[in-house]
Amino acid sequence: MNLAYKVTQEELADVLLHVAPVRPVFIWGAPGIGKSSLVEQFAAAVGLECVSLLGSQLAPEDIIGIPQIRGDVSVFLPPKKIARKEPYCLFLDELNACSQEVQKAFYSLILDRRIGEYHLPAGSVVIGAGNRTQDGAIVKTMSSALINRMFHVELKVSPKQWLAWAYTNDLHPFVTDYIAQRPDHLFSEPPKIEEPYSTPRSWHMLSDLLKEYGFGGGNDIENSFGAAKMGTDAMTEAWLRMLAYGCVSPSHAGMFLAYTKQLSNRYLLSEIIKGEARWPSEPSQRDVLYFLAQSFRAQLLKQLPEERRLLNKETQMLTHRAKALMKELSSINYEIAQMVVSSEGGQTLPDWFMVEIIRDLPRLVKKMG
């Protein structure tokens, strides 16, 4: 399912607070973006115990229970995990990974908050979550009857909100600093082939592994890197390469490694923009040059306004320096310079800036064409 409107982590918390007490909520989203943890945080915030059922591992009797004869009649005894006396948050994770039989078993529980003669305690909430069909996860078609019983919302990733959480939870400074520079690398759509890909969960995993392998923690990036020396620089780089490529998208892993290479001068891009340093031009520094150029593009996308008349003194200076830096970059590597002004990832630099690039760097644009 693709909904027309998507919500961030903070917006989802507000939706759950207002909607979940009166109607069951189903959260759609790609794997690894934090659906489960957000539900657990919501339950803790409102003082409810969170009871999770994993849809892909359920059978119908895990929901409706088993029959027991009482006198002349039989009754169904609901499972102990569901039949509780105090209000709680029932979280149906991977609900759309259930078989059709299990989905039918959920009908009355989701709509009427009851199983047979058992009713959920007043004040309980029911929340479901699942991946989308295009994510390549194990999902089954959700019946129209089940869809119609819930309020649906789709979660999207907010790098700003995720970074606020990451700083609070002491994620490794390599990860937080890198995502702060490249927020577009926090999440990538699941690939069509079997390989790691970037999600908030996979970056969290990389953070944990960096700490486990002795790359330190805290806020001092340079000292964190220095503490990780494992005999030689080559050995340290090999460990970093293994960890990065084992957690996140290959393209992001390569960029992350380039980022770690220039940690000894982590403010190099700002110095280049100020004119206090130049683009690295040695062939051995090509991956660092690519990372810096990508970061330069990201900064232009972030800071340049859509209309030229909205330029202020700071962005006017950035525009002037950007054109000069594009000339220098073109003289070092045309392909990397083309990448800066391309429509990579569906994002394009402002039209007015591209007009000036065409005017001042016709050879670059001609080669792109």
C-alpha positions, -999 to +999 in steps of 0.1 A: +000+000+000+012+035-008-006+063+009-008+098-005+004+113+028+033+100+049+042+110+085+075+114+103+084+097+136+071+127+157+039+129+136+033+092+141+036+096+179+008+123+177-013+100+154-011+071+179-019+094+208-051+107+192-063+078+170-052+046+187-075+050+218-106+051+196-096+031+165-070+004+157-041+018+137-020+001+110+015+014+103+030+008+069+066+013+061+098-002+048+118-026+069+142-011+094+127+024+097+116+021+133+080+010+133+083-014+161+104+008+184+081+037+179+051+016+190+070+005+221+080+041+229+043+052+225+031+024+249+058+034+275+049+071+271+012+064+279+019+039+307+007+008+289+025-026+287+033-034+251+024-070+242+038-080+208+026-108+185+046-115+154+022-122+126+045-144+105+048-169+134+011-171+144-015-198+139-053-192+143-053-209+177-027-184+189-054-158+186-088-175+193-074-199+218-085-235+223-120-250+233-128-263+267-159-281+278-178-265+306-209-285+315-230-289+284-212-263+264-178-256+250-160-222+254-128-209+238-101-199+262-080-171+247-042-173+251-027-160+283-006-134+264-038-117+251-063-123+280-052-098+305-070-079+333-052-046+330-054-023+299-024-028+275-011-020+240-015-050+217+010-047+190+004-069+159+038-068+142+041-081+106+003-084+105+002-085+068+026-115+068-002-137+084-020-164+065-055-157+054-068-179+083-049-159+108-061-127+093-097-139+098-089-147+134-080-111+140-113-097+126-133-094+159-101-087+179-093-056+158-128-043+152-146-051+185-115-057+207-128-091+218-121-128+213-152-149+218-165-139+252-133-121+262-130-083+258-098-064+260-098-043+292-111-007+287-083+016+278-064-010+257-052-001+222-046-022+192-018-013+167-006-032+137+024-028+115+038-043+083+061-038+053+049-028+019+047-052-011+075-034-029+099-039+000+107-075-009+098-087+026+075-116+034+041-101+030+007-114+019-023-096+005-043-082+033-080-089+030-103-059+022-123-067+054-092-064+075-080-033+058-114-017+063-112-023+101-082-001+107-069+035+103-039+034+080-008+056+081+026+053+063+059+061+081+087+080+064+122+086+076+131+121+090+170+124+092+166+154+115+145+135+140+165+104+137+197+123+144+181+139+175+174+104+187+208+091+177+226+119+197+204+112+228+212+075+226+249+079+221+253+064+187+289+063+174+301+097+162+313+083+129+276+074+121+260+106+134+286+129+118+283+111+085+245+112+084+246+149+095+266+155+063+247+131+041+211+128+054+200+114+021+220+083+030+200+074+061+176+053+041+176+036+007+148+016-008+153-022-005+172-035-035+160-060-060+190-082-053+202-097-021+226-072-005+226-050+026+209-016+023+207+015+044+180+021+070+180+037+104+183+001+118+213-007+097+231+025+107+224+017+143+238-017+138+270-002+122+273+021+153+271-008+177+298-028+157+321+002+155+321+003+193+325-034+196+356-033+173+372-007+194+365+025+174+355+041+206+325+063+212+316+097+227+318+130+208+355+131+200+357+117+164+394+120+160+402+102+193+376+076+185+394+068+152+428+069+169+417+044+196+408+019+169+443+015+154+447-023+151+483-025+143+484-007+109+464+018+090+457-008+064+443-032+090+421-005+105+408+003+070+401-034+063+380-037+095+361-005+086+355-018+051+341-051+064+318-035+089+305-008+065+298-032+036+282-057+060+256-032+072+246-005+047+242-001+009+274-006-011+274+029-025+269+044+010+295+021+025+321+033+000+312+069+008+314+062+045+349+048+041+359+079+022+345+100+050+366+081+076+397+087+055+395+124+057+387+125+095+421+138+102+409+170+085+371+168+090+366+204+082+383+202+048+351+210+028+344+242+047+381+252+042+378+245+004+347+266+002+364+294+020+394+292-003+417+281+025+423+246+009+420+230-026+403+199-039+426+168-034+440+160-067+462+129-062+449+096-077+452+079-043+428+105-029+401+099-056+376+084-031+381+113-007+375+137-036+343+119-045+331+121-009+339+158-007+322+165-041+291+146-029+290+166+003+295+198-017+265+189-038+244+181-007+253+215+007+243+233-024+210+215-025+204+224+011+214+261+010+207+275-024+171+289-027+148+279-055+147+315-067+177+338-073+160+368-057+159+350-024+197+349-021+212+366+009+248+377+015+259+343+027+243+323-002+255+349-027+291+342-015+284+305-017+271+308-053+302+328-063+326+302-047+306+273-061+311+283-097+349+288-091+351+254-073+332+237-102+359+250-126+387+237-104+369+203-099+364+200-137+401+204-142+408+175-118+380+151-127+352+158-152+330+129-142+329+139-105+322+175-115+293+163-137+280+143-107+277+176-087+254+192-112+235+161-123+200+151-113+212+123-092+185+108-070+158+129-085+172+160-069+183+189-090+201+222-083+180+254-087+173+263-124+189+298-120+221+282-107+222+257-136+217+286-161+249+302-147+268+269-148+258+265-185+270+301-191+302+298-173+310+261-179+296+253-213+321+225-219+310+207-187+274+208-196+281+199-233+299+168-221+270+159-199+247+163-228 
